[in-house]
Amino acid sequence: MAKKKNKKPTKASTQQYLDIAEVRDNTVIMRDGTLRAALLVSSINFALKSEDEQSAIISSYVSFLNNIDFPLQIVIQSRELNIDNYMESLKQKEKEQTNELLKMQTTEYIQYVGELISMGKIMNKRFYISIPYNPLTDKHKTFFASLTEAFRPVTLIKMKDKRFQRYQYELDRRVENVIGGLASIGLNAVQLDTQSLIELFYNTYNPTTSKNQKLIDVKELRIAE
């Protein structure tokens, strides 16, 4: 009998292991039917504040936590800062500089930055807040409606526009609440749009590839249905 050829096993797609089902209209839809919004938040140097300022910040933060009735996730990402393009632009300005004094100062500055990089990696920190919305915890839903949706979470992945807009409205209310609370502490926050969300996940799950291969604009992506 002829030997059967061994077929190479098909490699599973990375997408199969992600909890993300879809990203649309500045919102992340999870596989379980819940929604997420992400905020990029500024930072403050707490150590440099006076004692009275520190007490005021702590008091505002406690008040902010007491005024929300839903969970939050705070994410801090540290990434090595790539300044190659910055260094190239400095070298180009050095060549174009006609003033000898400014040219010499630019050269010294380039040497200083180069020595600084050689001493250690320059890290860039970004602060995010993930805001969830779970339709099953909606107090306006009846028990039987919530129970029905719990047994068919897959059907919620491809949400109908009307249902999605209703869920997104509730999520937007939470986003506004959080942004207002952060402002009282002295922190600025902005909600990530669809393009920024996709880039965030792309850079997070592909830290090496994303350095050399940038993601194209989401409007130019073609997704096979």
Order of alpha helices (4+ residues) and beta strands (2+ residues): beta-beta-beta-alpha-beta-alpha-alpha-beta-alpha-alpha-beta-alpha-alpha
